[in-house]
């Protein structure tokens, strides 16, 4: 089975974070419809897809999480840019 191309969802996540939608709840509520495309079974929840993509972007160094400020974008030096 081929791995889906998540680039459109990743771009939308980064856009939402840039627009100050930084809490997990805000991101899920705004991205739920986009994430449904990647649900492969009826039981799979869109919030799980969003969570996996947040963690993948965090591991790539594109975003970071701060307990006071929520999810934030990072530059190539690892500094927060929002």
C-alpha positions in Angstrom: 0.0 0.0 0.0 1.4 3.4 -1.0 1.9 6.1 1.5 -0.6 9.0 1.0 0.7 12.4 0.1 0.1 14.6 3.1 1.6 17.7 1.7 -1.7 19.5 1.3 -2.8 18.7 4.8 0.7 19.7 6.2 0.5 23.0 4.3 -3.0 23.7 5.7 -1.8 22.9 9.3 1.1 25.4 8.8 -1.3 28.0 7.5 -3.7 27.5 10.4 -0.8 27.8 12.9 0.3 31.0 11.2 -3.2 32.4 11.5 -3.0 32.0 15.3 -5.0 28.8 15.6 -2.4 27.3 17.8 -4.3 25.0 20.2 -4.9 21.4 19.3 -8.7 21.8 19.6 -8.7 24.8 17.3 -6.7 22.9 14.7 -8.9 19.8 14.8 -12.1 21.9 14.5 -10.8 23.7 11.5 -9.0 20.8 9.7 -11.5 18.0 10.3 -12.9 18.0 6.8 -9.4 18.0 5.2 -8.3 15.1 7.4 -11.3 12.9 6.5 -9.8 12.4 3.1 -7.0 10.5 4.7 -9.2 8.2 6.9 -8.8 4.8 5.4 -11.5 3.0 7.4 -14.9 4.1 8.7 -13.7 3.8 12.3 -10.6 6.0 11.8 -11.0 9.4 13.4 -9.9 12.6 11.6 -8.3 13.9 14.8 -5.9 11.0 14.8 -4.7 12.0 11.3 -4.2 15.6 12.4 -2.3 14.4 15.5 0.0 12.2 13.4 0.8 15.1 11.0 1.5 17.5 13.9 4.0 15.0 15.3 5.5 14.4 11.9 6.0 18.2 11.4 7.4 18.5 14.9 10.0 15.8 14.1 10.9 17.5 10.9 11.6 20.7 12.9 8.9 22.8 11.1 6.8 23.3 14.2 7.2 23.2 17.9 4.9 23.1 21.0 5.0 25.5 23.9 2.7 24.9 26.8 1.9 28.6 27.1 1.7 29.5 23.4 0.6 26.2 21.8 1.8 25.1 18.4 4.2 27.5 16.6 6.1 27.5 13.4 9.9 27.3 13.4 12.6 28.5 11.0 15.5 26.5 9.7 17.6 27.5 12.7 14.9 26.1 15.1 13.7 29.5 16.4 10.0 30.3 16.6 8.9 32.6 13.9 5.3 33.3 15.0 
